[in-house]
Every structure is written in structure tokens, then in C-alpha cells.
Amino acid sequence: MISTVQGFANRHRRALVITAGISGGIYMMGKYAKSKLFEFQEKSASERTAKENMKRRFEQNQQDCVFTVLSLLPTLGDQLLHELNVELITAKLQQTRSQRATPLPTPDSSMILPPKPASSEEGEEKESTDAADQTAKESTEDPSTKESAEETTTSTEASTEEGAETRESSGAAQKATETEATSESAQEDNKEVSGTKPEESTEAKDDQSAMHAAVAAAAKNEAEVAAAAAIDRRTKLELWNELKIMSFTRTVTALYSLTFLTLLTQVQLNLLGRFTYVSSVVAMSNTTDASCRVEGPSTKGSMSATSGQLDFQTEKKYLTFSYWLLHEGWRRWSDKVREVVEDVVGSISLKKTLTAKDFSEIIGEIRERLEYTEVNGVQVPTNMREYMLPDDASDEREVLRAGGVDEFDLIVDPVLRNLLDETRDFIDSEDFTTVLHSTLTTTFARFNLALQPTFNPFLLSESHNSRATIEEIEDEDDIDRAVPLASLLPLVARQVHLIINGVPNEYVESLAMVKELQAFSAIVYSSFSEQLIN
């Protein structure tokens, strides 16, 4: 048996060797492939976990940006509403309207002149004076000249104020002329009476002189009242113009400031979130070798070679620089906005009617003048960095001091300087310009959408739903009606409260959904290749 097997092996030695070699190779290759498969699966699972961790941290970081913006808006809003106080101008207009609605007292000669004996000529003169007073009183109490706050709308009052200044001044001049003529006539009558009746007593002459003096005083008082009314007209017209300019200025400033604050917060928190993510990766790797290290000097505020985490004081000082936009930057921007608004809106009459398209064109012209600057005949985007971050070292120290940093720590260390320079680089980049344009377009689109029901009452009707038919909106006047500019001012001014204190804040939510902003935030968050070197 054994000899038979030996013989078989000797005869097929070559085949058996080849078979054994192939079988062994297959086994070893299978084992190697199995180990590689396990290694690939482990690596894929690790990468998937890392991506999910990064995605989760990024999404949490975006939510933190939204909450941070919402927490900072009241600080911005308090200053905006205080320094651009549209409500104060409205209260002054209401006060002047209530004063004009109260009839002025008519001077009564009986309270000035002493009693005198009745005579036929004096009786006729008294009847003439009473008739004149009655006529003046009736003209004063004429309901056509009164202003009723309950029945007169804002647009009607604004239109009346624009056309009434000239009529008021001419009426005052006419009243003064009539008063002078009346006084001269009374003096001539006095001369005639004194010439025809030389036997009149000295007491009667004194009474007549006092009466003429009282008439002259009343006439002078009436002229002063008319002049004061003309001045009041001019003052009220100035208040209306100021209300028009300030309403647009405050709302446009609020829209831009909200956008600036959102973008600055996104850049700041995503930069800090990037370091936090690198720190977590380094901590999870549990290694201190040179294959995975974080670059940076080991000074205060720098990142540790093993943790990759920024110093807390450095983070605090870096976030303090949002103080510039909240307290100084928006004021500088507001001054620029006011200049543009005065050029664009200042010449528009309060009683001019505007459609939704007209109003959108006005806003578009304001945006174009603010967002673009002409350089050598070419329109280039305006750099907004000066309104978001300070450029001078003295301004940086002042921001740190105002932000509550200790006096001995009012320095910008190298790590903080690198963070500020990187922030400025992002703000100056073309990507930021693109994102700024997209976010501003979204913000102003939300603003225009909020005013659409004013131009299109159909949007407020209950029939505006899936069952609405074409016949219900056939009237073009109902689709896009013209509204006086004076009627739009309260709506424009009221939007500031929704921008700052809206709950939920639709403007902030709309900005958070902008795709370009999300992509830009992802770029900032994931740009850690320079710090983490493999």
C-alpha cells in the first residue's frame, strides 16, 4: 500500500507540487484579501464616522450662529430705534394736529375796555364790531378748515401739508392788510367825531382811545396768530420730510446691519468651530507622534501640539470684535444710507402714488448706489469690511476695552492677529462678495414680500387659496394698485420691529437658508489643512 502511494507520488511529483503550490497560494491570497477587506471596512467606517461627526458639528455650529445673531440683535435694535426715532417724529406730528384741531380763543373787547355810557353812535359802532367778531368766529369755526384725526388719513394730511404752506402765508398777509385798513378807518372816524362834537368830555375821548388801542392789539394778535400758523405749516412739512427720510434710512440700515451681523458671525464661529473640530480629531487619535501634529507656536493663545484647542481668553477677545459692528459700524453705514436715501427718496412727493413695481425700483436704486462704487467709469462692489471690523490698531484696542477686556490684556497677540487677518481675508474675497449679494437679495426680497399685501389686497382675502379662480383676480387694479408714498411710510418704519424683534424672526430664518451662505460657511469650517499636517 505504501509502495503504491510512493510510486504514485513519484510518478506525479511535478503535478502534486504544482497543485500544492497553487492551493497554498490561494489560501494565502484569501487570507491577505480578508485582512485587507477588514482593514478597508474599518477605514470606511472610521471615515464615515468622521464625516458624520464633522457634519453634526457643522450643523450644530450653524444653529449656534443663528442663536448668536438673535441674541445680538436686541443690542443693535436698541441703538437703532433710539437714534433713528421715527416714533418721536410721528408723535410730534400728532401733537401739532391735535393743537390745530383745538379752536383758538377770539379776543373779547369787553374784557379789555371799561364800561361806558351807551349812545346812538357808540351803539352802531358796537354792533359793527360785534358783527365783525361774529364773522371772524364763524370763519374760525368753519369745519372745512378743521383737521379731524379720526376722519383724515395719513396720506391726505401729508398732501394737505405740502400745498397749504403758500396759502397760509398769503392768507396771513391778507389778514394783516385788512387789519391795518380797519385800524386806519377807526382813526379817521375818531377824528371826524372829535371835529363835529367839541363838547365831548375828556373821559369819552380816553375811552375811544382805549377802544382803538384794543382793536389794534387784537389786530396785531390776529396777525401774529396767522404768522405762527404759517410757521407751524412749514414746521409740519419739515417733519413730514424728515419722517420720510428717516423711515427709509432706518429700515434699510436695519436690513444691511442684520446681513452684516449674520455674515460676520458665520465667519467668526466657523473659524472657531474649525479649531474645535481639529481639537476633537487630535484627541480621538490619542497620538503624540509627528505623523499627526498641529502647527503653531506654544505661546498664550496658541494651539497645543496635542489638543489643537485655542485659549479661552483668545476666543473671548476674538468674539469681542463684533462690538465694532454693533456700536460703531452700523452708525457709519447709516450715515451713508441717509445720503443715498436723500438723493433717491428726498425728491419724491408724499402724495405721489407708487405701485409695487415702482417701490421695488426705488429700493433697487438705493441698493445699487450703496453696494457699488464707480471707479474709472466702472461699477465695482463696495468693500464692506470697514463697517464690520476695525482697521486701525487704536480702534482694535478701543474695541477690546469697550468689550470688557482687562486693561493689562489690551494686546493683540500673534494668534489673535492671525484670526483677525484670516477673517479680513475671507471678507475681502470674491466668494464673500457673491454671498453678500445673495443674502442681501434674500433680505430685501423678504422686505418687499412683507409689503405686497398693501399693493395687492387679494393676498389678504380668504379667497386666496387653492380654490381661487382666474375670474377673482381679473381686475388689474386689485392685483397691483397704486398707493400714496405717505401711506407706505408707517409700513416701512414698522418693518424694523419685525427685523429686530420678530418672533419667529423670518428675516434671520431666510438668511440661514441661503445656499451660498451655507456653502461659504462650509468652506470656512473645513479650511484646516494648514493647521493639521499629516
Secondary structure per residue as TSV (DSSP state, phi and psi in degrees):
chain	resnum	aa	ss	phi	psi
A	1	M	-	360.0	-45.3
A	2	I	H	-68.0	-40.8
A	3	S	H	-64.7	-35.2
A	4	T	H	-65.5	-43.0
A	5	V	H	-66.4	-40.1
A	6	Q	H	-63.8	-39.3
A	7	G	H	-65.4	-40.3
A	8	F	H	-64.4	-39.5
A	9	A	H	-68.3	-37.8
A	10	N	H	-67.4	-38.5
A	11	R	H	-70.4	-33.7
A	12	H	T	-115.2	33.0
A	13	R	H	-60.2	-46.3
A	14	R	H	-61.8	-44.9
A	15	A	H	-64.9	-39.9
A	16	L	H	-66.5	-38.2
A	17	V	H	-64.5	-43.7
A	18	I	H	-63.6	-42.4
A	19	T	H	-63.4	-43.8
A	20	A	H	-63.9	-40.0
A	21	G	H	-65.3	-42.6
A	22	I	H	-64.7	-44.1
A	23	S	H	-62.3	-43.3
A	24	G	H	-65.2	-39.4
A	25	G	H	-64.4	-41.1
A	26	I	H	-63.1	-40.7
A	27	Y	H	-63.9	-45.6
A	28	M	H	-66.4	-40.1
A	29	M	H	-65.0	-39.8
A	30	G	H	-62.5	-42.0
A	31	K	H	-65.2	-40.5
A	32	Y	H	-65.9	-42.9
A	33	A	H	-64.1	-37.1
A	34	K	H	-65.0	-41.6
A	35	S	H	-66.5	-39.5
A	36	K	H	-66.4	-36.8
A	37	L	H	-64.1	-42.9
A	38	F	H	-63.5	-40.0
A	39	E	H	-65.0	-41.1
A	40	F	H	-64.8	-41.9
A	41	Q	H	-64.2	-40.5
A	42	E	H	-66.0	-40.8
A	43	K	H	-66.6	-41.3
A	44	S	H	-63.1	-41.9
A	45	A	H	-64.5	-38.4
A	46	S	H	-66.7	-43.6
A	47	E	H	-64.9	-39.8
A	48	R	H	-64.6	-40.6
A	49	T	H	-64.6	-40.0
A	50	A	H	-65.2	-41.9
A	51	K	H	-65.5	-42.0
A	52	E	H	-65.2	-38.1
A	53	N	H	-65.0	-43.1
A	54	M	H	-66.4	-41.3
A	55	K	H	-63.7	-42.4
A	56	R	H	-64.9	-43.1
A	57	R	H	-65.6	-38.3
A	58	F	H	-65.6	-45.0
A	59	E	H	-63.7	-39.9
A	60	Q	H	-64.6	-35.9
A	61	N	H	-65.7	-37.7
A	62	Q	H	-66.8	-38.0
A	63	Q	H	-65.1	-38.6
A	64	D	H	-62.4	-36.0
A	65	C	H	-63.1	-43.0
A	66	V	H	-64.0	-45.9
A	67	F	H	-64.8	-36.6
A	68	T	H	-65.7	-42.7
A	69	V	H	-62.0	-43.9
A	70	L	H	-63.2	-34.6
A	71	S	H	-75.2	-25.9
A	72	L	H	-89.2	-19.5
A	73	L	H	-60.5	-40.9
A	74	P	H	-58.9	-36.0
A	75	T	H	-62.1	-43.1
A	76	L	H	-69.1	-41.6
A	77	G	H	-65.3	-38.9
A	78	D	H	-60.1	-43.5
A	79	Q	H	-70.4	-40.1
A	80	L	H	-63.7	-45.6
A	81	L	H	-71.2	-27.8
A	82	H	H	-78.2	-44.0
A	83	E	H	-84.5	-27.0
A	84	L	S	-113.2	70.2
A	85	N	-	-85.4	86.4
A	86	V	H	-68.2	-35.3
A	87	E	H	-62.4	-31.9
A	88	L	H	-66.5	-41.4
A	89	I	H	-65.2	-40.0
A	90	T	H	-61.8	-40.0
A	91	A	H	-65.1	-37.7
A	92	K	H	-65.3	-39.5
A	93	L	H	-64.9	-41.6
A	94	Q	H	-65.2	-35.2
A	95	Q	H	-67.2	-44.8
A	96	T	H	-64.7	-34.1
A	97	R	H	-67.7	-39.5
A	98	S	H	-69.1	-33.9
A	99	Q	H	-67.7	-38.7
A	100	R	H	-72.1	-26.1
A	101	A	H	-72.2	-21.6
A	102	T	S	-84.1	122.1
A	103	P	-	-67.4	141.3
A	104	L	-	-76.0	143.1
A	105	P	-	-68.8	138.5
A	106	T	-	-88.3	127.0
A	107	P	-	-63.6	135.0
A	108	D	-	-109.8	121.6
A	109	S	G	-67.2	-21.8
A	110	S	G	-67.6	-23.2
A	111	M	G	-82.0	-10.9
A	112	I	T	-107.4	-44.7
A	113	L	S	-85.4	144.7
A	114	P	-	-75.5	157.7
A	115	P	-	-66.3	143.5
A	116	K	-	-137.3	158.0
A	117	P	-	-66.0	145.9
A	118	A	-	-78.7	142.2
A	119	S	-	-142.8	167.3
A	120	S	H	-65.0	-44.4
A	121	E	H	-69.9	-40.0
A	122	E	H	-65.8	-35.6
A	123	G	H	-64.3	-41.4
A	124	E	H	-64.2	-41.7
A	125	E	H	-64.5	-37.5
A	126	K	H	-65.8	-42.1
A	127	E	H	-62.9	-38.9
A	128	S	H	-63.9	-42.2
A	129	T	H	-65.3	-42.7
A	130	D	H	-61.6	-39.9
A	131	A	H	-64.0	-40.0
A	132	A	H	-65.5	-41.7
A	133	D	H	-63.2	-41.0
A	134	Q	H	-63.2	-40.4
A	135	T	H	-63.9	-42.6
A	136	A	H	-63.6	-40.0
A	137	K	H	-65.4	-40.8
A	138	E	H	-66.4	-38.7
A	139	S	H	-67.4	-32.8
A	140	T	H	-69.6	-37.0
A	141	E	T	-91.6	12.8
A	142	D	-	-64.6	121.9
A	143	P	G	-65.1	-16.8
A	144	S	G	-71.6	-20.1
A	145	T	G	-97.5	-5.6
A	146	K	-	-82.4	155.0
A	147	E	-	-115.9	123.1
A	148	S	-	-103.4	122.0
A	149	A	T	-67.9	-26.9
A	150	E	T	-79.9	-29.2
A	151	E	T	-106.7	-9.8
A	152	T	-	-105.0	125.7
A	153	T	-	-82.0	169.5
A	154	T	H	-65.1	-40.3
A	155	S	H	-68.7	-38.9
A	156	T	H	-64.8	-42.7
A	157	E	H	-64.7	-40.9
A	158	A	H	-64.2	-40.8
A	159	S	H	-65.7	-37.7
A	160	T	H	-66.1	-39.9
A	161	E	H	-65.3	-34.1
A	162	E	H	-69.5	-34.6
A	163	G	H	-96.5	-4.8
A	164	A	H	-93.7	-14.0
A	165	E	H	-64.7	-44.9
A	166	T	H	-65.9	-43.4
A	167	R	H	-63.2	-37.7
A	168	E	H	-67.5	-42.7
A	169	S	H	-67.5	-40.1
A	170	S	H	-66.8	-37.7
A	171	G	H	-64.7	-38.0
A	172	A	H	-65.2	-40.6
A	173	A	H	-65.2	-40.0
A	174	Q	H	-64.6	-42.0
A	175	K	H	-63.8	-39.9
A	176	A	H	-64.9	-39.0
A	177	T	H	-64.2	-44.5
A	178	E	H	-62.9	-36.7
A	179	T	H	-66.5	-42.0
A	180	E	H	-63.4	-40.2
A	181	A	H	-63.4	-40.9
A	182	T	H	-63.3	-40.6
A	183	S	H	-65.9	-42.5
A	184	E	H	-64.6	-39.7
A	185	S	H	-63.3	-40.5
A	186	A	H	-64.1	-38.0
A	187	Q	H	-66.9	-39.2
A	188	E	H	-63.5	-41.6
A	189	D	H	-60.3	-38.0
A	190	N	H	-64.8	-38.9
A	191	K	H	-66.4	-41.4
A	192	E	H	-63.1	-43.3
A	193	V	H	-63.9	-41.0
A	194	S	H	-69.4	-27.3
A	195	G	H	-78.1	-33.8
A	196	T	H	-87.5	-22.1
A	197	K	-	-125.9	79.4
A	198	P	T	-70.6	-17.0
A	199	E	T	-83.1	1.9
A	200	E	-	-66.5	143.8
A	201	S	-	-72.9	159.8
A	202	T	H	-65.2	-32.8
A	203	E	H	-64.2	-39.7
A	204	A	H	-65.8	-38.6
A	205	K	H	-64.0	-40.3
A	206	D	H	-62.9	-39.5
A	207	D	H	-63.8	-41.8
A	208	Q	H	-66.6	-37.3
A	209	S	H	-64.1	-40.0
A	210	A	H	-65.6	-38.3
A	211	M	H	-63.7	-45.0
A	212	H	H	-65.1	-36.1
A	213	A	H	-64.6	-39.0
A	214	A	H	-66.4	-39.6
A	215	V	H	-63.4	-42.0
A	216	A	H	-64.6	-40.8
A	217	A	H	-64.2	-41.5
A	218	A	H	-64.3	-39.7
A	219	A	H	-64.6	-41.0
A	220	K	H	-64.0	-39.8
A	221	N	H	-63.2	-40.9
A	222	E	H	-65.0	-39.2
A	223	A	H	-65.2	-40.9
A	224	E	H	-64.5	-38.8
A	225	V	H	-63.8	-41.5
A	226	A	H	-65.1	-41.7
A	227	A	H	-64.4	-40.3
A	228	A	H	-63.5	-37.8
A	229	A	H	-64.0	-39.1
A	230	A	H	-64.6	-41.9
A	231	I	H	-63.4	-40.1
A	232	D	H	-61.8	-37.8
A	233	R	H	-61.1	-47.6
A	234	R	H	-64.3	-40.9
A	235	T	H	-62.8	-41.1
A	236	K	H	-67.5	-37.4
A	237	L	H	-65.3	-39.3
A	238	E	H	-63.3	-38.5
A	239	L	H	-63.7	-40.4
A	240	W	H	-63.7	-43.3
A	241	N	H	-63.8	-42.0
A	242	E	H	-64.1	-38.2
A	243	L	H	-62.2	-40.4
A	244	K	H	-64.1	-47.9
A	245	I	H	-66.9	-45.2
A	246	M	H	-70.4	-33.2
A	247	S	H	-61.6	-48.5
A	248	F	H	-67.6	-40.9
A	249	T	H	-61.7	-45.9
A	250	R	H	-66.4	-42.7
A	251	T	H	-69.4	-44.8
A	252	V	H	-64.1	-40.5
A	253	T	H	-62.3	-40.6
A	254	A	H	-64.7	-40.5
A	255	L	H	-64.8	-45.3
A	256	Y	H	-68.2	-41.3
A	257	S	H	-63.7	-39.3
A	258	L	H	-61.9	-42.4
A	259	T	H	-66.3	-44.6
A	260	F	H	-59.6	-45.1
A	261	L	H	-63.4	-40.2
A	262	T	H	-63.6	-46.5
A	263	L	H	-66.9	-42.9
A	264	L	H	-63.0	-42.1
A	265	T	H	-64.4	-39.2
A	266	Q	H	-61.6	-44.7
A	267	V	H	-65.9	-45.6
A	268	Q	H	-63.8	-51.7
A	269	L	H	-70.6	-31.0
A	270	N	H	-73.1	-33.6
A	271	L	H	-63.9	-46.0
A	272	L	H	-67.3	-37.7
A	273	G	H	-64.1	-32.2
A	274	R	H	-62.3	-45.3
A	275	F	H	-65.8	-36.4
A	276	T	H	-64.4	-39.8
A	277	Y	H	-67.1	-42.9
A	278	V	H	-60.9	-39.3
A	279	S	H	-61.7	-42.0
A	280	S	H	-67.7	-37.0
A	281	V	H	-65.4	-44.4
A	282	V	H	-65.0	-39.3
A	283	A	H	-66.9	-37.0
A	284	M	H	-72.2	-29.0
A	285	S	H	-70.3	-26.1
A	286	N	T	55.6	41.9
A	287	T	-	-134.6	150.6
A	288	T	-	-126.2	12.6
A	289	D	S	-79.4	177.9
A	290	A	T	-80.1	-7.8
A	291	S	T	-70.8	-20.5
A	292	C	S	-145.3	98.1
A	293	R	E	-134.7	160.0
A	294	V	E	-106.3	129.2
A	295	E	-	-83.4	138.4
A	296	G	S	152.4	151.3
A	297	P	-	-73.7	149.2
A	298	S	S	-89.7	69.7
A	299	T	S	-118.6	174.9
A	300	K	T	-63.3	132.5
A	301	G	T	89.8	-7.8
A	302	S	S	-86.9	174.6
A	303	M	-	-92.3	134.5
A	304	S	-	-67.2	147.7
A	305	A	T	-68.2	-17.6
A	306	T	T	-110.5	-23.1
A	307	S	T	-104.4	-31.6
A	308	G	-	67.0	21.9
A	309	Q	-	-107.1	137.8
A	310	L	-	-72.5	152.1
A	311	D	-	-67.2	143.4
A	312	F	H	-62.2	-39.2
A	313	Q	H	-65.6	-35.1
A	314	T	H	-67.2	-42.5
A	315	E	H	-60.4	-42.6
A	316	K	H	-63.5	-45.0
A	317	K	H	-66.4	-36.0
A	318	Y	H	-67.0	-43.5
A	319	L	H	-70.2	-22.1
A	320	T	T	-64.2	-21.2
A	321	F	T	-70.8	-8.1
A	322	S	H	-69.2	-13.8
A	323	Y	H	-58.4	-33.1
A	324	W	H	-60.9	-47.9
A	325	L	I	-67.5	-39.1
A	326	L	I	-72.7	-24.0
A	327	H	I	-123.6	-20.7
A	328	E	I	-126.4	-45.3
A	329	G	I	-61.0	-42.0
A	330	W	H	-67.4	-30.6
A	331	R	H	-67.0	-43.4
A	332	R	H	-63.1	-41.0
A	333	W	H	-67.3	-36.3
A	334	S	H	-63.5	-38.3
A	335	D	H	-62.7	-40.9
A	336	K	H	-67.3	-40.2
A	337	V	H	-62.5	-41.5
A	338	R	H	-62.6	-40.5
A	339	E	H	-60.8	-43.6
A	340	V	H	-68.5	-41.1
A	341	V	H	-63.3	-40.2
A	342	E	H	-61.9	-37.0
A	343	D	H	-71.6	-38.5
A	344	V	H	-87.8	-47.6
A	345	V	T	-97.0	-22.5
A	346	G	T	-59.6	-32.4
A	347	S	T	-87.9	-3.8
A	348	I	S	-84.0	129.0
A	349	S	-	-70.0	147.4
A	350	L	T	-65.7	-28.1
A	351	K	T	-92.6	4.2
A	352	K	-	-71.8	134.1
A	353	T	E	-89.1	139.6
A	354	L	E	-126.5	139.8
A	355	T	-	-92.1	174.4
A	356	A	H	-60.7	-36.9
A	357	K	H	-67.9	-41.2
A	358	D	H	-62.9	-44.6
A	359	F	H	-64.3	-40.9
A	360	S	H	-64.6	-35.8
A	361	E	H	-67.6	-37.0
A	362	I	H	-63.4	-46.5
A	363	I	H	-62.7	-39.4
A	364	G	H	-64.1	-37.8
A	365	E	H	-67.0	-39.0
A	366	I	H	-62.6	-44.7
A	367	R	H	-62.1	-42.7
A	368	E	H	-62.8	-41.1
A	369	R	H	-70.5	-28.4
A	370	L	H	-83.0	-37.6
A	371	E	H	-91.1	-13.0
A	372	Y	E	-129.2	144.0
A	373	T	E	-125.0	137.7
A	374	E	E	-85.4	121.9
A	375	V	E	-127.2	114.0
A	376	N	T	55.7	40.1
A	377	G	T	78.6	6.5
A	378	V	E	-119.4	134.6
A	379	Q	E	-80.6	117.8
A	380	V	E	-119.5	148.7
A	381	P	E	-61.9	140.2
A	382	T	-	-75.2	134.3
A	383	N	-	-79.2	121.1
A	384	M	-	-95.3	7.2
A	385	R	H	-64.6	-36.0
A	386	E	H	-63.9	-21.6
A	387	Y	H	-89.6	-12.1
A	388	M	H	-106.9	-32.1
A	389	L	S	-140.1	147.9
A	390	P	-	-74.2	147.9
A	391	D	-	-103.3	-29.6
A	392	D	S	-88.3	150.0
A	393	A	H	-65.1	-35.4
A	394	S	H	-65.4	-39.6
A	395	D	H	-65.9	-35.1
A	396	E	H	-64.1	-44.4
A	397	R	H	-65.1	-37.8
A	398	E	H	-65.9	-37.1
A	399	V	H	-65.0	-43.3
A	400	L	H	-63.6	-40.3
A	401	R	H	-65.9	-45.8
A	402	A	H	-68.2	-25.7
A	403	G	T	-80.2	-0.9
A	404	G	T	97.3	12.2
A	405	V	-	-76.4	142.8
A	406	D	-	-61.1	148.7
A	407	E	G	-60.0	-38.3
A	408	F	G	-74.9	-8.1
A	409	D	G	-114.0	20.7
A	410	L	-	-82.9	57.8
A	411	I	-	-129.9	152.5
A	412	V	-	-104.3	100.1
A	413	D	-	-72.5	169.7
A	414	P	H	-58.1	-38.8
A	415	V	H	-68.8	-43.0
A	416	L	H	-63.8	-38.0
A	417	R	H	-63.3	-40.1
A	418	N	H	-63.1	-39.7
A	419	L	H	-64.1	-44.1
A	420	L	H	-66.3	-40.8
A	421	D	H	-65.4	-40.1
A	422	E	H	-66.1	-37.5
A	423	T	H	-63.0	-43.9
A	424	R	H	-63.5	-37.4
A	425	D	H	-62.9	-41.7
A	426	F	H	-64.1	-41.3
A	427	I	H	-66.8	-34.0
A	428	D	H	-83.1	-6.7
A	429	S	S	-74.5	159.9
A	430	E	H	-68.0	-32.4
A	431	D	H	-61.4	-40.0
A	432	F	H	-65.0	-39.3
A	433	T	H	-61.5	-41.1
A	434	T	H	-65.1	-44.0
A	435	V	H	-65.8	-39.5
A	436	L	H	-62.0	-43.3
A	437	H	H	-63.3	-41.5
A	438	S	H	-66.8	-42.3
A	439	T	H	-69.0	-39.4
A	440	L	H	-66.0	-37.9
A	441	T	H	-61.4	-41.9
A	442	T	H	-65.6	-42.3
A	443	T	H	-64.0	-47.0
A	444	F	H	-72.9	-27.5
A	445	A	H	-64.8	-40.2
A	446	R	H	-64.0	-38.8
A	447	F	H	-64.4	-46.8
A	448	N	H	-63.7	-36.7
A	449	L	H	-64.8	-34.4
A	450	A	H	-66.6	-25.7
A	451	L	H	-95.8	-4.0
A	452	Q	H	-60.6	-39.8
A	453	P	H	-58.1	-25.4
A	454	T	H	-68.0	-39.0
A	455	F	H	-86.0	-23.6
A	456	N	-	-131.1	87.8
A	457	P	G	-60.8	-18.2
A	458	F	G	-60.7	-28.0
A	459	L	G	-68.3	-22.6
A	460	L	G	-92.3	-12.0
A	461	S	S	-77.0	154.5
A	462	E	T	-70.4	-18.4
A	463	S	T	-78.2	-4.5
A	464	H	-	-84.1	78.2
A	465	N	S	-148.3	-164.6
A	466	S	T	-65.9	-19.2
A	467	R	T	-90.7	-1.2
A	468	A	-	-65.0	140.8
A	469	T	-	-110.7	168.7
A	470	I	G	-67.6	-33.3
A	471	E	G	-63.0	-26.1
A	472	E	G	-73.2	-18.0
A	473	I	G	-124.5	28.7
A	474	E	-	-71.8	-28.1
A	475	D	-	-76.6	113.4
A	476	E	H	-67.3	-27.0
A	477	D	H	-64.4	-32.5
A	478	D	H	-77.0	-26.9
A	479	I	H	-74.7	-45.2
A	480	D	S	-142.8	82.5
A	481	R	-	-88.8	158.7
A	482	A	-	-89.5	135.0
A	483	V	E	-124.3	134.9
A	484	P	E	-60.1	146.0
A	485	L	H	-60.5	-35.8
A	486	A	H	-61.8	-33.0
A	487	S	H	-74.7	-20.7
A	488	L	H	-83.9	-21.5
A	489	L	H	-59.3	-46.0
A	490	P	H	-62.2	-35.1
A	491	L	H	-69.2	-40.0
A	492	V	H	-65.4	-44.8
A	493	A	H	-67.4	-33.3
A	494	R	H	-70.3	-22.6
A	495	Q	H	-64.4	-24.7
A	496	V	H	-60.0	-39.2
A	497	H	H	-66.3	-33.5
A	498	L	H	-74.2	-33.4
A	499	I	H	-68.3	-39.7
A	500	I	H	-89.6	-46.1
A	501	N	H	-118.2	15.3
A	502	G	-	-63.8	135.2
A	503	V	S	-132.1	108.6
A	504	P	S	-72.0	154.1
A	505	N	-	-85.3	102.1
A	506	E	H	-68.6	-28.5
A	507	Y	H	-68.3	-45.2
A	508	V	H	-66.1	-40.5
A	509	E	H	-65.1	-37.6
A	510	S	H	-65.4	-40.0
A	511	L	H	-65.2	-37.7
A	512	A	H	-66.2	-20.9
A	513	M	T	-94.0	1.2
A	514	V	-	-69.6	124.5
A	515	K	H	-64.7	-40.4
A	516	E	H	-63.7	-36.7
A	517	L	H	-67.8	-40.1
A	518	Q	H	-63.1	-42.0
A	519	A	H	-65.9	-41.6
A	520	F	H	-63.9	-40.3
A	521	S	H	-63.9	-37.4
A	522	A	H	-65.1	-37.1
A	523	I	H	-64.3	-45.3
A	524	V	H	-64.0	-42.1
A	525	Y	H	-68.6	-33.8
A	526	S	T	-98.6	7.3
A	527	S	-	-89.9	65.3
A	528	F	-	-115.4	16.8
A	529	S	T	-67.0	-26.4
A	530	E	T	-78.1	-25.3
A	531	Q	T	-88.6	-35.4
A	532	L	E	-103.5	113.3
A	533	I	E	-114.3	124.3
A	534	N	-	-90.9	360.0
